[in-house]
Amino acid sequence: MDNNLKNNWRIGVLLLPGLVILGVFTFYPIIKMIVMSFFDWKIGYKQTSSFVGLRNYIDVFSDPIAKTALVNTLYYAVITVPGQIVLGLFVAVLINGIKKFSVTFRLFYYLPVITSWVVVALLFRYIFSNQGLLNYMLTDILKCTDEPIGWLSHRWTALTATTILGIWKGIGWNMVVFLAALQAVPIEYYDAASMDGCGAVKQFFYITLPNIKGSILFALVMLFIGAFNTYTPIMVITGGNPAHQTEVVLTWMYYQTFSAVGKMGYASALSVIVAIIVAIISVVLFKFIKPDNEI
Amino acid sequence: MNKYKKATSFLLCIILLLVMLIGCSQQSTSSSDNQASSKQSTSNNDSQKADSKDEQVTIQFWHNYDAGAGQIDVLNQLIAQFESQNPSIKVNPVYLEWSALRSNVVAGATTGMLPDVLRGDIAFVPQFQSLNVLTEMGALPDYNTIASSILEAPNSSAKMGDKFYGIAANTNTKILFYNKKLFEEAGLSVPKTQDEMWNDAKALSKGKVIGFVEAGTGAWNIAQYIWSNGGDLLAPDYSTATGYINSDIAVATIQKLADLYKAKALTGPSLDPGALGDTDGWTAGVYAMEIDGPWRATMAKDANIDIGAAQMPAGTAGSIGVLGGEDFMMFKTSDKAHQEAAWKFIKFMVGKEAQVAMAKVGQIPVNKEALTDSATIEAMPLMPIFSEALKTARPRPVTPKWSDIDNIITTKVAEAITGQKPVKVALDEAAVEIDKLLAQK
């Protein structure tokens, strides 16, 4: 009895610092944000906030630009997440198969991941701008078109440009995750399969993929959460323009809080809605891809 | 099982504790925020309070004077001069870029980390006042005496209702700048009317050249065209926008801009994220005309562009520009000693000597004596054009909701010009949204 109590006490003390940090930096902001979403939260000096119930949520649902932002974010997520996973897996499979220079290749593919978002977003802005590199190639080098194309002037082309940035930047991270998973697949499976006359492609679909399900699920959930959190690429490449057509949820939230006169309650309501959407997507992904419980 | 129960109940306790803390802080939002912010400002001024015991006060001065134009050097000289005249006051200048100035005050409003003096865009006054951070400077003892020595129109930018929340630091408005070389090559003369200007823009737009650049779509950018044609953005008493922002005059004016955008004779980085910024475009020789303030001349000089300047072309009702400029503002978070020091510094900066010194680096003075001083006239060759424009320039509405209203105008005009919605539809929507905003509280 005594021993048990002592053990539990020790466990409690060891857990305490982590719990405190988690509490202060994760739970407290989340709960406070949920509370804020029911108030007309003022960010001024010595200003009182009034309780407004569900009005912020109604404002969000009736706001056409919030809908635009949500659709844009979903578009960005639906394009970048599968794009990154497919390309990351492809690169991982290739690197897994070579014996020489694998470290060099891994380094170069991982470099984009550690570059600054702002710097690469600016670079992509210059590439896609009206007088930028892409238009230069099209009009002067390849002579495909006479006039430069306004890639960033319209909603869907601008968003697609940012998705290309997102995919390029994420391939390395996915490659690392999948390389680790690939190396955990027992070689015996492949040996047995080749003895039975199974080709490389079939081996990939019937042996590799099922065995790395856990990693794919992990990558999917992490990437979806990340895609819903994009701010920098959109802000730097288009700033949400023209006329808020390329806003994503985070840029719209920031605009509502800091450009307008502090609609913090609205932004909090939007955050809560986005959090619920991301939670639903995660639950659906978990249900859909049942990873094997065997190690 | 026992261990898991213990861990879960422990976790629940933590969450309950947090919820209670939040709940308690919720009931006394104002008082706890008060305490937090006053504690913050006390600790902020703590090091300074210790100074005041030795009668040394250090004031924080946030500004966005342009280093490129030499304004920071002049500022440092003026500060040195002020400090030698006032040995008990030290001024700590902090440069913040235009939008960072605003967002830092917004962020500082809750925490109480605010400066003692700020020199910022006159457009910030309504927003800062709605954050409840500005001192009512009009209530200071010798405010009216000082105010009588500066121009009335620029100073009215700090007036909300019948109270003054700042004092004018410098003023400006916009005139027409054009690329002389492009005009010569096209054989065009400087436009005197809006219609001439738009026709010139179309004529100049060939190859990579675009005739006109408009950097934004807010009131600062488009109000001049509407006002010059006899229209307006809001009713004179700011009670409604219907019939003004969506009047036939406004619709026709914005329609002209939309047509030019479609014909690729007009563009801007906020209309088209793929377009060059206005400074980059001028340097690259891509943009031929812009209606902009005195800083455009400074930039052109630095980039060796042969730029010409002229009065903003008149519409049917004359040439009415938008009044711009900066105001000095003081903050409620400063204690008495700092407020006194701050006011002394501001009085120095709006005095004749400081205003003339700043005039030499592109800041149009608001001090009446400084305006007619020979050194000012000599330092600003474009002064005659700006003086003429300042005679008719109108300030934007200084009403608490102005920042929100301007955001609506910016969005709707951008939608209209880029062709996302028909101009009448977009401006009607703007009128509806603005009226809804004006009707609240």
HADDOCK unambig.tbl for C-alpha pairs under 7 A between the chains (distance, minus, plus):
assign (segid A and resid 28 and name CA) (segid B and resid 18 and name CA) 6.45 0.50 0.50
assign (segid A and resid 32 and name CA) (segid B and resid 22 and name CA) 6.76 0.50 0.50
assign (segid A and resid 43 and name CA) (segid B and resid 109 and name CA) 6.57 0.50 0.50
assign (segid A and resid 43 and name CA) (segid B and resid 110 and name CA) 5.57 0.50 0.50
assign (segid A and resid 43 and name CA) (segid B and resid 131 and name CA) 6.92 0.50 0.50
assign (segid A and resid 44 and name CA) (segid B and resid 109 and name CA) 4.97 0.50 0.50
assign (segid A and resid 44 and name CA) (segid B and resid 110 and name CA) 5.59 0.50 0.50
assign (segid A and resid 44 and name CA) (segid B and resid 131 and name CA) 3.94 0.50 0.50
assign (segid A and resid 44 and name CA) (segid B and resid 132 and name CA) 5.84 0.50 0.50
assign (segid A and resid 45 and name CA) (segid B and resid 109 and name CA) 4.78 0.50 0.50
assign (segid A and resid 45 and name CA) (segid B and resid 110 and name CA) 5.28 0.50 0.50
assign (segid A and resid 45 and name CA) (segid B and resid 112 and name CA) 6.92 0.50 0.50
assign (segid A and resid 45 and name CA) (segid B and resid 131 and name CA) 6.00 0.50 0.50
assign (segid A and resid 45 and name CA) (segid B and resid 132 and name CA) 5.50 0.50 0.50
assign (segid A and resid 45 and name CA) (segid B and resid 133 and name CA) 5.79 0.50 0.50
assign (segid A and resid 46 and name CA) (segid B and resid 30 and name CA) 5.90 0.50 0.50
assign (segid A and resid 46 and name CA) (segid B and resid 33 and name CA) 6.40 0.50 0.50
assign (segid A and resid 46 and name CA) (segid B and resid 34 and name CA) 5.61 0.50 0.50
assign (segid A and resid 47 and name CA) (segid B and resid 30 and name CA) 6.24 0.50 0.50
assign (segid A and resid 48 and name CA) (segid B and resid 29 and name CA) 6.45 0.50 0.50
assign (segid A and resid 48 and name CA) (segid B and resid 30 and name CA) 5.23 0.50 0.50
assign (segid A and resid 128 and name CA) (segid B and resid 274 and name CA) 6.97 0.50 0.50
assign (segid A and resid 129 and name CA) (segid B and resid 274 and name CA) 4.00 0.50 0.50
assign (segid A and resid 129 and name CA) (segid B and resid 275 and name CA) 6.38 0.50 0.50
assign (segid A and resid 130 and name CA) (segid B and resid 274 and name CA) 5.01 0.50 0.50
assign (segid A and resid 130 and name CA) (segid B and resid 275 and name CA) 5.75 0.50 0.50
assign (segid A and resid 150 and name CA) (segid B and resid 274 and name CA) 6.27 0.50 0.50
assign (segid A and resid 151 and name CA) (segid B and resid 274 and name CA) 6.84 0.50 0.50
assign (segid A and resid 152 and name CA) (segid B and resid 272 and name CA) 6.85 0.50 0.50
assign (segid A and resid 152 and name CA) (segid B and resid 273 and name CA) 5.49 0.50 0.50
assign (segid A and resid 152 and name CA) (segid B and resid 274 and name CA) 4.82 0.50 0.50
assign (segid A and resid 153 and name CA) (segid B and resid 272 and name CA) 4.72 0.50 0.50
assign (segid A and resid 153 and name CA) (segid B and resid 273 and name CA) 5.75 0.50 0.50
assign (segid A and resid 153 and name CA) (segid B and resid 274 and name CA) 5.80 0.50 0.50
assign (segid A and resid 238 and name CA) (segid B and resid 273 and name CA) 5.16 0.50 0.50
assign (segid A and resid 241 and name CA) (segid B and resid 270 and name CA) 6.13 0.50 0.50
assign (segid A and resid 241 and name CA) (segid B and resid 271 and name CA) 6.90 0.50 0.50
assign (segid A and resid 241 and name CA) (segid B and resid 273 and name CA) 6.56 0.50 0.50
assign (segid A and resid 242 and name CA) (segid B and resid 270 and name CA) 6.22 0.50 0.50
assign (segid A and resid 242 and name CA) (segid B and resid 271 and name CA) 5.25 0.50 0.50
assign (segid A and resid 242 and name CA) (segid B and resid 272 and name CA) 6.04 0.50 0.50
assign (segid A and resid 242 and name CA) (segid B and resid 273 and name CA) 6.93 0.50 0.50
assign (segid A and resid 242 and name CA) (segid B and resid 414 and name CA) 6.85 0.50 0.50
assign (segid A and resid 243 and name CA) (segid B and resid 411 and name CA) 5.02 0.50 0.50
assign (segid A and resid 243 and name CA) (segid B and resid 414 and name CA) 5.35 0.50 0.50
assign (segid A and resid 243 and name CA) (segid B and resid 415 and name CA) 5.62 0.50 0.50
assign (segid A and resid 258 and name CA) (segid B and resid 103 and name CA) 6.49 0.50 0.50
assign (segid A and resid 258 and name CA) (segid B and resid 106 and name CA) 7.00 0.50 0.50
assign (segid A and resid 260 and name CA) (segid B and resid 403 and name CA) 6.44 0.50 0.50
assign (segid A and resid 260 and name CA) (segid B and resid 404 and name CA) 5.48 0.50 0.50
assign (segid A and resid 261 and name CA) (segid B and resid 127 and name CA) 6.42 0.50 0.50
assign (segid A and resid 261 and name CA) (segid B and resid 403 and name CA) 6.98 0.50 0.50
assign (segid A and resid 261 and name CA) (segid B and resid 404 and name CA) 6.66 0.50 0.50
